[in-house]
């Protein structure tokens, strides 16, 4: 059985430029889920389950508003609120699955397509290690081409070593044979952080699931461990921790929707 959903295997890189230089890179794999076929995947894969334990699994409540209700319904609600009409086009979610029942996604990305094919919007769902989540919904203009450039103001607390008065600039190549997402973070004093993820497409089968789990053991646990390990290293470098503000009252920040046109 073949699926629209697939795997991407690659790496994540963070490079902080100031006030202290710091860099990290680690190997990662993601699953790209077509939200219309999540329910079909467990029927064709023995090592993948939805909302229950398996070697690799996906739990709806890990994302969105945490209620476990249809992610497609949730995303389409936000698209309608932004005035972005997709005519029920495909929505593909790039995220890290649970491995042996444990999962954590610092960033999950929903690629929202129009019914006739073009990419209409991208929703970036950000999770911090304090159990909070927030999303940025940004339309894709018809002149975007194969590389999508977007930006927004930061409104959600992520790192204790970063101020809130900052801007994100995204450069995205939508999933095909390869997927890439680069994020540049800065303020009035200039660029502060560059982060990037990139991966190559791998067909989703039981064999490839087993292989990526063996080559990336305890992936999501290692991601959380790496976050805390590098936080300790930045403390030892003398970086000051910022006070965590309350999360935004709305779960999604809609960016530049008034300028969107199909």
MARKESE-869490 format. One record per residue (C-alpha): residue number from 1; x, y, z; residue in one letter. Coordinates in Angstrom, 2 decimals. Layout:
(NUM; (X; Y; Z); a);
...
END
This chain:
(1; (0.00; 0.00; 0.00); x);
(2; (1.40; 3.42; -0.97); x);
(3; (0.64; 6.70; 0.80); x);
(4; (0.81; 10.44; 0.19); x);
(5; (2.35; 10.63; 3.66); x);
(6; (6.10; 10.11; 3.77); x);
(7; (9.27; 10.43; 5.85); x);
(8; (12.03; 13.02; 5.71); x);
(9; (15.48; 12.26; 7.12); x);
(10; (17.97; 15.05; 7.75); x);
(11; (19.21; 17.44; 10.41); x);
(12; (18.45; 20.51; 12.49); x);
(13; (20.94; 23.33; 13.02); x);
(14; (20.88; 26.32; 15.39); x);
(15; (23.52; 29.05; 15.34); x);
(16; (23.40; 31.90; 17.82); x);
(17; (25.44; 34.95; 16.90); x);
(18; (25.22; 37.19; 19.97); x);
(19; (25.77; 38.10; 22.73); x);
(20; (27.62; 34.77; 22.93); x);
(21; (28.24; 32.50; 19.96); x);
(22; (26.68; 29.06; 20.27); x);
(23; (25.98; 26.33; 17.74); x);
(24; (24.28; 22.94; 17.70); x);
(25; (23.37; 20.36; 15.08); x);
(26; (21.62; 17.02; 15.43); x);
(27; (20.23; 14.36; 13.12); x);
(28; (16.46; 14.10; 12.94); x);
(29; (13.68; 12.48; 11.00); x);
(30; (10.16; 13.75; 10.50); x);
(31; (6.94; 12.30; 9.23); x);
(32; (4.90; 14.26; 6.69); x);
(33; (1.26; 13.37; 7.31); x);
(34; (-1.49; 14.00; 4.81); x);
(35; (-4.29; 14.86; 7.25); x);
(36; (-6.82; 13.10; 5.02); x);
(37; (-5.11; 9.72; 5.34); x);
(38; (-3.94; 9.59; 8.97); x);
(39; (-6.72; 7.13; 9.72); x);
(40; (-5.61; 4.86; 6.88); x);
(41; (-1.94; 4.61; 7.85); x);
(42; (-2.32; 2.05; 10.69); x);
(43; (-4.17; -0.26; 8.28); x);
(44; (-1.15; -0.43; 6.01); x);
(45; (1.65; -0.16; 8.59); x);
(46; (2.26; -2.53; 11.50); x);
(47; (4.80; -0.25; 13.19); x);
(48; (2.68; 2.92; 13.12); x);
(49; (-0.42; 3.66; 15.19); x);
(50; (-2.72; 6.61; 15.76); x);
(51; (-3.61; 7.59; 19.32); x);
(52; (-2.19; 4.42; 20.84); x);
(53; (1.22; 2.93; 21.63); x);
(54; (3.50; 1.55; 18.94); x);
(55; (7.11; 1.79; 17.85); x);
(56; (6.09; 4.97; 16.01); x);
(57; (2.80; 6.73; 16.67); x);
(58; (0.90; 9.96; 16.19); x);
(59; (-1.47; 11.39; 18.79); x);
(60; (-3.89; 14.08; 17.65); x);
(61; (-3.93; 15.73; 21.09); x);
(62; (-0.18; 16.42; 20.88); x);
(63; (-0.92; 19.22; 18.42); x);
(64; (-3.51; 21.89; 17.74); x);
(65; (-5.62; 22.88; 20.73); x);
(66; (-4.82; 19.62; 22.52); x);
(67; (-8.42; 18.42; 22.45); x);
(68; (-7.77; 15.54; 20.06); x);
(69; (-10.46; 16.73; 17.64); x);
(70; (-9.75; 16.69; 13.92); x);
(71; (-6.62; 18.67; 13.10); x);
(72; (-7.97; 19.32; 9.62); x);
(73; (-11.09; 20.92; 11.13); x);
(74; (-8.96; 23.03; 13.44); x);
(75; (-6.65; 24.26; 10.67); x);
(76; (-9.54; 24.96; 8.30); x);
(77; (-11.24; 26.99; 11.05); x);
(78; (-8.15; 29.20; 11.31); x);
(79; (-7.88; 29.47; 7.52); x);
(80; (-11.49; 30.68; 7.33); x);
(81; (-10.87; 33.16; 10.15); x);
(82; (-7.97; 34.53; 8.11); x);
(83; (-10.09; 34.75; 4.97); x);
(84; (-7.94; 32.17; 3.17); x);
(85; (-10.05; 29.93; 0.93); x);
(86; (-8.55; 26.56; -0.01); x);
(87; (-11.73; 24.72; -1.11); x);
(88; (-10.83; 21.84; 1.19); x);
(89; (-7.42; 21.37; -0.41); x);
(90; (-4.78; 19.02; 1.05); x);
(91; (-3.15; 19.84; 4.39); x);
(92; (0.18; 18.17; 5.09); x);
(93; (1.75; 18.21; 8.53); x);
(94; (5.51; 17.97; 9.05); x);
(95; (6.32; 16.86; 12.59); x);
(96; (8.26; 14.39; 14.69); x);
(97; (6.15; 11.39; 15.69); x);
(98; (6.14; 9.72; 19.08); x);
(99; (8.84; 7.08; 19.46); x);
(100; (8.02; 4.31; 21.95); x);
(101; (5.16; 6.51; 23.16); x);
(102; (7.17; 9.68; 23.81); x);
(103; (7.04; 12.79; 21.66); x);
(104; (7.91; 16.47; 21.65); x);
(105; (7.73; 18.87; 18.71); x);
(106; (9.47; 22.24; 19.09); x);
(107; (8.10; 23.18; 15.66); x);
(108; (5.41; 21.50; 13.57); x);
(109; (4.48; 22.88; 10.16); x);
(110; (1.16; 22.59; 8.33); x);
(111; (1.37; 23.11; 4.57); x);
(112; (-2.10; 24.18; 3.44); x);
(113; (-2.78; 23.76; -0.28); x);
(114; (-5.58; 25.04; -2.46); x);
(115; (-7.80; 22.40; -4.01); x);
(116; (-6.21; 22.96; -7.44); x);
(117; (-2.66; 22.52; -6.16); x);
(118; (-0.86; 25.74; -5.16); x);
(119; (0.29; 26.32; -1.60); x);
(120; (-2.12; 28.78; 0.06); x);
(121; (-0.74; 29.18; 3.58); x);
(122; (1.69; 27.79; 6.13); x);
(123; (0.85; 27.38; 9.78); x);
(124; (3.84; 27.18; 12.13); x);
(125; (2.95; 25.54; 15.47); x);
(126; (5.53; 26.25; 18.17); x);
(127; (5.81; 24.37; 21.47); x);
(128; (7.98; 25.39; 24.40); x);
(129; (9.25; 23.18; 27.20); x);
(130; (6.73; 24.71; 29.64); x);
(131; (3.82; 22.84; 28.04); x);
(132; (2.59; 25.86; 26.07); x);
(133; (1.91; 26.12; 22.34); x);
(134; (1.13; 28.85; 19.85); x);
(135; (0.79; 29.05; 16.07); x);
(136; (1.53; 31.61; 13.38); x);
(137; (-0.65; 31.42; 10.25); x);
(138; (0.88; 33.17; 7.26); x);
(139; (-0.61; 33.23; 3.73); x);
(140; (1.47; 32.30; 0.69); x);
(141; (1.06; 34.78; -2.14); x);
(142; (0.63; 33.51; -5.67); x);
(143; (3.93; 35.11; -6.70); x);
(144; (5.89; 33.11; -4.11); x);
(145; (7.40; 30.54; -6.52); x);
(146; (9.13; 27.42; -5.24); x);
(147; (10.80; 29.20; -2.30); x);
(148; (8.44; 30.88; 0.15); x);
(149; (9.65; 33.89; 2.16); x);
(150; (7.51; 34.95; 5.13); x);
(151; (7.94; 36.92; 8.31); x);
(152; (6.12; 37.81; 11.51); x);
(153; (6.63; 39.40; 14.88); x);
(154; (7.42; 37.09; 17.79); x);
(155; (4.54; 36.90; 20.29); x);
(156; (5.21; 33.59; 22.05); x);
(157; (7.91; 32.78; 24.62); x);
(158; (10.17; 29.93; 23.52); x);
(159; (13.75; 30.26; 24.79); x);
(160; (14.59; 31.80; 28.20); x);
(161; (17.64; 33.33; 26.51); x);
(162; (15.73; 35.32; 23.87); x);
(163; (13.80; 38.57; 24.25); x);
(164; (10.20; 38.89; 23.09); x);
(165; (10.76; 42.01; 20.98); x);
(166; (11.99; 40.09; 17.96); x);
(167; (11.06; 39.18; 14.39); x);
(168; (11.04; 35.81; 12.60); x);
(169; (11.92; 35.54; 8.92); x);
(170; (11.10; 32.18; 7.31); x);
(171; (12.47; 30.79; 4.06); x);
(172; (10.71; 27.54; 3.14); x);
(173; (10.94; 25.03; 0.33); x);
(174; (7.72; 23.01; 0.53); x);
(175; (8.03; 19.22; 0.79); x);
(176; (8.97; 17.44; -2.44); x);
(177; (12.08; 15.31; -2.87); x);
(178; (13.51; 17.53; -0.16); x);
(179; (12.14; 19.92; 2.46); x);
(180; (13.98; 22.91; 3.94); x);
(181; (12.98; 25.53; 6.47); x);
(182; (15.33; 28.33; 7.54); x);
(183; (14.40; 30.77; 10.31); x);
(184; (16.30; 34.00; 10.98); x);
(185; (15.55; 35.71; 14.28); x);
(186; (16.60; 39.26; 15.07); x);
(187; (15.72; 42.59; 16.62); x);
(188; (16.54; 46.27; 16.08); x);
(189; (20.22; 45.49; 16.70); x);
(190; (20.39; 42.92; 13.91); x);
(191; (20.42; 39.17; 13.41); x);
(192; (20.67; 37.06; 16.57); x);
(193; (19.87; 33.45; 15.68); x);
(194; (19.71; 31.29; 12.57); x);
(195; (17.94; 27.93; 12.68); x);
(196; (17.40; 25.50; 9.83); x);
(197; (15.97; 22.07; 9.20); x);
(198; (16.42; 20.04; 6.05); x);
(199; (15.59; 16.50; 5.05); x);
(200; (15.37; 14.13; 2.10); x);
(201; (12.20; 12.20; 1.31); x);
(202; (12.04; 8.50; 2.20); x);
(203; (9.06; 6.29; 1.32); x);
(204; (6.90; 5.47; 4.33); x);
(205; (6.92; 1.69; 4.95); x);
(206; (7.41; -0.57; 7.95); x);
(207; (10.95; -1.22; 6.76); x);
(208; (11.86; 2.47; 6.59); x);
(209; (10.17; 3.18; 9.93); x);
(210; (12.26; 0.49; 11.58); x);
(211; (15.41; 1.78; 9.93); x);
(212; (14.96; 5.41; 10.99); x);
(213; (14.13; 4.39; 14.56); x);
(214; (17.28; 2.25; 14.71); x);
(215; (19.43; 5.03; 13.23); x);
(216; (17.79; 7.76; 15.37); x);
(217; (17.13; 5.90; 18.66); x);
(218; (14.92; 7.68; 21.21); x);
(219; (14.74; 10.66; 18.85); x);
(220; (12.20; 12.83; 20.67); x);
(221; (13.72; 12.11; 24.09); x);
(222; (17.09; 13.18; 22.74); x);
(223; (15.59; 16.41; 21.39); x);
(224; (14.31; 17.38; 24.84); x);
(225; (17.60; 16.33; 26.41); x);
(226; (19.52; 18.43; 23.88); x);
(227; (17.37; 21.49; 24.62); x);
(228; (18.19; 21.32; 28.33); x);
(229; (21.85; 20.41; 27.78); x);
(230; (22.42; 23.41; 25.52); x);
(231; (20.47; 25.65; 27.91); x);
(232; (22.96; 24.66; 30.63); x);
(233; (25.87; 25.41; 28.32); x);
(234; (24.46; 28.86; 27.54); x);
(235; (24.05; 29.56; 31.25); x);
(236; (27.69; 28.64; 31.75); x);
(237; (28.59; 31.07; 28.96); x);
(238; (26.95; 33.82; 31.00); x);
(239; (23.70; 34.36; 29.08); x);
(240; (20.95; 35.97; 31.13); x);
(241; (17.59; 34.22; 31.48); x);
(242; (14.42; 36.20; 30.67); x);
(243; (11.21; 36.07; 32.68); x);
(244; (8.50; 34.03; 31.00); x);
(245; (5.39; 36.12; 30.17); x);
(246; (1.88; 34.74; 29.87); x);
(247; (1.13; 33.13; 26.49); x);
(248; (-0.93; 35.10; 23.94); x);
(249; (-4.69; 35.03; 24.62); x);
(250; (-5.43; 33.69; 21.12); x);
(251; (-3.99; 30.29; 20.12); x);
(252; (-3.11; 31.47; 16.60); x);
(253; (-1.58; 34.69; 15.33); x);
(254; (-2.88; 35.47; 11.83); x);
(255; (-0.30; 37.39; 9.82); x);
(256; (-0.93; 39.62; 6.78); x);
(257; (-4.14; 37.84; 5.86); x);
(258; (-5.70; 41.04; 4.48); x);
(259; (-3.06; 41.06; 1.73); x);
(260; (-3.74; 37.47; 0.65); x);
(261; (-5.09; 36.70; -2.82); x);
(262; (-5.56; 33.24; -4.40); x);
END
